[in-house]
Structures are given as C-alpha cells and as structure tokens.
Amino acid sequence: MLGFAAVNTGNNLLYLLVSALLGFMAVSGVLGKWNLSRIDVRYRPPVEIYDGLPTLLGVELINRRRWLPIFLMEVVVADQVLFFPLVDRRQGRQKSLEITLAGRGLRPLPGAVVRSRFPVNFFIRSQGLEVLQQATVFPAPQPCPAPRQADPGGGQGVQQNWQRGFEGDINRISDYQGGEPLKSIHWKLSARHDRLKVKELSSATRKPIILDLASLPGSGLEQRLRHASFLVVRWLRDGWPVGLKAGDVELPPGAGQQHKLLLLQALAHYGQDQKPA
C-alpha cells in the first residue's frame, strides 16, 4: 500500500519509507538464513530405553562458528519444540524432551528441524537435519512369577561370607574407629564401657541365578523377553548375581550396572535375525 501510495503521489518521503521497509525485509531474510549456518544437533539418549515406555531424550544444539553466537533458535523433534534463546560460539546447549521408541533392538532416533526467528520474527526460516544416531531399546519389563530354581527373596540362596560386611550375622564386637555407620553401634555394650562399641557383621552373599529364556512363561518370544527383562532388573536390584542363557547366548552371572546393561542388550538383540517363536 505504501508503494502504491508513493507511486501515485510522487511523495519522496513515502519513497524513503518504502525503501527502508524493503531493506529491513531483505536484511531480516539474510540474517535469518545466516543464523542457520554451521549448527549441529546431537542427541544424548539415556542409558536405559525400554520398548514403548516414555523416556527423556537430551537434545544438544551445537554452535560451530568461530565468532558469533546463535540467536532465537527452535529445534523440533517428534512434534515437540525446544527453544534456545542463545548459544555462544563454539559451545552447545542441551535441553530434554520426552519421546517413546517402539520396537526392541537398535533403533534410529528421529530427525530434527531447526527454525530461526532471528532477528525480529519477520521471517521464520527452517531446515531439516538428519541426525545419524541410533539407540538400543530394551524389551519393556513385564511382571511374571519367578522360576523355582532362583528362590529370590528367600534364605535358601543366601550364604554367609565371613568377611566384614553390613548385612549378615554378627561376627564380633570391636571398638568404634570413626568410619562405621551409626546403625552398627552396639549401644548396650557401649553404655558399659568408656568408649563406643560396634558390631562387625559378616557379608551375605547370594547364590548366582542363571536365567533360562526357554523356561520362562509366555505365549511367544517377545513376551518371554519382556518377562526376562523384568526379572533381570528386579533380581539385580535385590543384589542377586544374574546370568543369562538364551539359545546360543550364554552370559555368566554378575552384578552391577554394567552387567545389567550387558544382559538387557543381549535380550534386546536376541532373535533379531530369526523368526519370532
């Protein structure tokens, strides 16, 4: 309208105003396109991802420029928008969103779209980024009764190791050294002496459990894998050493977070090249 008014009236002030607006529009478009250059998106998936269960995915926006920061950037992942107001040069900023991955095994992570509203939201420029990252998805834990051979939670599989521990029977009474937990102090004996006495307990060790996938209940392979995932998580959390026997795959009993991930990865990839039973 201003352009038509300037042509029809010949008013120089309108010509100057139209020129300024056109120049501002051009500069906005150039700056918006420049704001999308030399950027990367990297995912930070959690250690444990289960089939069909929501999980938090870390999304990092990386600025690879040498001199200038990134302004007013949006990252769209799985129809969710993360807003990054500022990312300094040669740095990254991370935020999290909730996603759900379907299917066990190695799964590709969704692509991302970055949108720039810089400098004044006059133009919104966007571009798609293909993020070549994958994550291992574990079978979703499904509760099931424990096999008879394991005797989890009972005393049949518990043995006393007469090394110093915090959960077995009382081995002997000794003097307080300053590093023992307060619950181990023997208050009655301490009241009879002029210094604190502590109970030294034997460490309780448990018999290893070998989880046989073929012996688990279930109408098919996928259900048995979900049951196995549940038992692995529960038994390791309760302190039982757990091994796995699944077809040609045999893993010795062990404990700890790394062993738990090893078992879950074996369940996630089991039978991927075979027909489900």
C-alpha positions in Angstrom: 0.0 0.0 0.0 2.8 2.4 0.8 4.5 1.5 -2.5 1.3 2.3 -4.5 0.8 5.5 -2.5 4.4 6.6 -3.2 4.0 5.9 -7.0 0.6 7.7 -7.2 1.5 10.7 -5.1 5.2 11.1 -6.0 5.9 11.8 -2.4 9.7 11.4 -1.7 9.1 10.7 2.0 6.9 7.7 1.1 9.7 6.5 -1.3 12.2 6.7 1.5 9.9 4.8 3.9 9.2 2.1 1.4 12.9 1.7 0.7 13.6 1.4 4.4 11.0 -1.3 4.8 12.2 -3.3 1.8 15.8 -3.0 3.1 14.7 -4.2 6.5 12.9 -7.1 5.0 15.9 -8.1 2.9 18.3 -7.8 5.9 15.9 -9.9 8.1 15.9 -12.6 5.5 19.7 -12.7 5.2 20.2 -12.7 8.9 17.7 -15.5 9.4 19.4 -17.6 6.8 22.8 -16.9 8.3 21.6 -17.9 11.8 21.0 -21.4 10.4 24.5 -21.9 9.2 27.2 -24.0 10.9 25.0 -25.6 13.5 24.6 -29.2 14.6 22.0 -31.1 16.6 23.2 -34.1 18.7 21.1 -36.4 20.9 22.1 -37.6 24.4 19.9 -40.7 24.9 19.6 -42.2 28.4 21.4 -45.4 29.3 18.2 -47.4 29.6 15.4 -47.1 27.0 12.6 -49.6 27.0 10.2 -50.5 24.2 7.0 -48.5 24.3 7.8 -46.6 27.5 8.4 -42.8 27.6 11.9 -41.7 28.3 13.8 -38.4 28.4 16.0 -37.6 25.4 18.7 -35.0 25.7 18.9 -32.6 22.7 22.0 -30.6 22.3 22.3 -27.6 19.9 25.9 -27.0 18.9 27.3 -23.8 17.5 30.4 -24.5 15.4 31.0 -20.8 14.5 34.3 -19.2 15.4 33.0 -15.7 16.2 29.2 -15.2 16.6 26.5 -16.9 18.7 23.2 -18.4 17.7 20.0 -16.4 18.5 16.3 -17.4 18.9 16.6 -20.9 17.6 13.9 -23.6 17.8 14.6 -27.3 17.5 11.6 -29.5 16.6 11.9 -33.2 17.4 8.9 -35.6 17.2 6.5 -32.7 17.0 7.9 -31.2 20.2 9.6 -27.7 20.2 12.6 -26.8 22.2 13.6 -23.1 22.3 17.2 -22.0 22.6 17.4 -18.2 23.1 21.2 -18.0 22.9 24.1 -20.4 22.2 27.6 -19.0 22.4 30.3 -19.5 19.8 31.9 -23.0 19.8 29.6 -24.1 22.6 26.4 -26.2 23.0 23.3 -26.0 25.0 21.2 -29.0 26.0 17.5 -29.5 26.8 15.4 -32.6 27.3 12.1 -33.8 25.8 10.0 -36.9 26.3 9.9 -39.5 23.5 8.7 -43.1 23.1 10.6 -45.6 20.9 8.7 -48.6 19.6 10.4 -52.0 19.0 13.3 -53.5 20.7 16.9 -53.6 19.3 18.9 -51.0 17.6 16.5 -48.1 16.6 17.2 -44.9 14.7 16.5 -41.7 16.6 14.1 -39.2 14.9 15.3 -36.4 12.7 15.3 -32.7 13.8 14.1 -29.5 12.2 15.7 -26.2 13.3 13.8 -22.9 12.9 15.2 -19.4 13.2 13.1 -16.5 14.3 16.0 -14.1 14.3 16.2 -11.1 14.1 12.5 -9.9 14.7 10.3 -12.9 13.8 9.5 -11.2 10.4 10.7 -14.3 8.6 10.8 -17.9 10.0 13.4 -19.9 8.2 13.8 -23.6 8.8 15.9 -26.5 7.6 15.8 -30.2 8.3 18.8 -32.0 9.9 19.4 -35.7 9.6 20.7 -36.9 12.9 22.5 -40.2 12.2 22.3 -41.6 15.7 20.8 -44.9 17.0 19.9 -46.2 20.4 19.5 -49.7 21.8 15.9 -50.3 23.0 15.4 -52.9 25.7 12.3 -55.1 26.0 9.7 -53.5 28.2 9.7 -55.2 31.7 6.5 -57.3 32.2 5.9 -58.8 35.6 5.9 -62.6 35.8 6.3 -65.2 38.5 10.0 -66.1 39.3 11.3 -69.6 38.2 11.6 -72.1 41.0 15.3 -72.6 40.7 16.1 -69.0 41.7 14.4 -68.8 45.1 14.6 -65.0 45.0 13.9 -63.2 48.3 14.2 -66.4 50.4 17.1 -67.6 52.5 17.9 -70.7 50.5 20.3 -68.9 48.2 22.0 -66.8 50.9 25.4 -67.8 52.3 27.5 -66.1 54.9 30.9 -64.8 53.9 32.9 -64.2 57.0 34.5 -61.1 55.6 33.4 -57.7 57.0 30.1 -56.5 55.7 26.9 -54.7 56.7 24.0 -57.1 56.3 25.0 -60.6 57.6 25.2 -62.1 61.1 27.3 -60.6 63.9 30.9 -61.7 63.6 32.5 -59.9 66.6 32.4 -56.8 68.6 35.1 -54.2 68.2 35.9 -50.6 69.1 34.5 -47.7 67.1 37.0 -46.4 64.7 35.1 -43.4 63.4 34.0 -44.6 59.9 31.4 -47.2 60.8 27.7 -46.4 60.2 25.7 -45.4 63.3 23.3 -48.4 62.9 26.3 -50.7 63.6 27.0 -49.3 67.1 26.2 -51.7 69.9 24.6 -49.2 72.4 24.1 -51.6 75.3 27.8 -52.6 75.3 28.9 -49.0 74.7 27.0 -47.9 77.8 29.0 -50.4 79.9 32.4 -49.3 78.6 34.1 -45.9 78.3 34.1 -46.0 74.5 31.7 -46.9 71.7 31.5 -50.5 70.6 30.4 -51.6 67.1 29.1 -54.8 65.7 31.1 -56.3 62.8 28.8 -58.2 60.5 29.6 -60.8 58.0 28.8 -60.0 54.4 25.9 -62.0 53.0 26.5 -63.4 49.5 23.8 -65.0 47.4 23.9 -67.9 45.1 24.1 -67.0 41.4 20.9 -67.2 39.3 21.0 -68.4 35.7 18.0 -67.1 33.8 17.0 -69.5 31.1 14.9 -67.8 28.5 13.3 -71.0 27.3 11.9 -71.8 30.8 10.1 -68.5 31.2 6.3 -68.4 30.7 4.8 -66.6 27.7 2.9 -67.0 24.6 5.8 -66.1 22.3 9.4 -64.9 22.1 8.5 -61.2 22.7 6.6 -61.9 25.9 9.3 -64.1 27.2 11.9 -61.4 26.6 9.7 -58.9 28.4 9.5 -61.3 31.4 13.3 -61.8 31.3 13.8 -58.1 31.3 11.6 -57.7 34.4 13.5 -60.5 36.2 16.9 -59.1 35.4 16.0 -55.6 36.6 14.4 -57.0 39.8 17.0 -59.6 40.8 20.0 -57.3 40.2 18.3 -54.5 42.2 17.8 -57.0 45.1 21.5 -58.0 45.0 21.4 -61.4 43.2 24.2 -62.2 40.7 22.3 -63.0 37.5 23.5 -64.9 34.3 21.6 -65.5 31.1 21.0 -68.5 28.8 19.2 -67.7 25.6 19.7 -70.1 22.8 23.4 -69.9 21.8 23.9 -66.8 24.1 25.3 -67.6 27.5 26.4 -64.9 29.9 28.0 -65.8 33.3 26.4 -64.4 36.5 27.4 -61.0 37.6 26.2 -57.9 39.3 26.4 -54.1 38.9 25.1 -51.6 36.4 27.4 -52.6 33.5 26.4 -56.3 33.8 22.8 -55.2 33.9 23.2 -53.3 30.6 25.0 -56.3 29.1 22.1 -58.6 29.9 19.5 -56.2 28.7 21.4 -55.6 25.4 21.6 -59.4 24.9 17.8 -59.6 25.3 17.2 -56.6 23.0 19.2 -58.1 20.1 18.2 -61.7 20.7 16.4 -63.3 17.7 16.6 -60.2 15.5 17.8 -62.3 12.6 15.4 -65.1 13.4 11.7 -65.6 13.1 10.0 -65.0 16.4 8.9 -68.2 18.2 
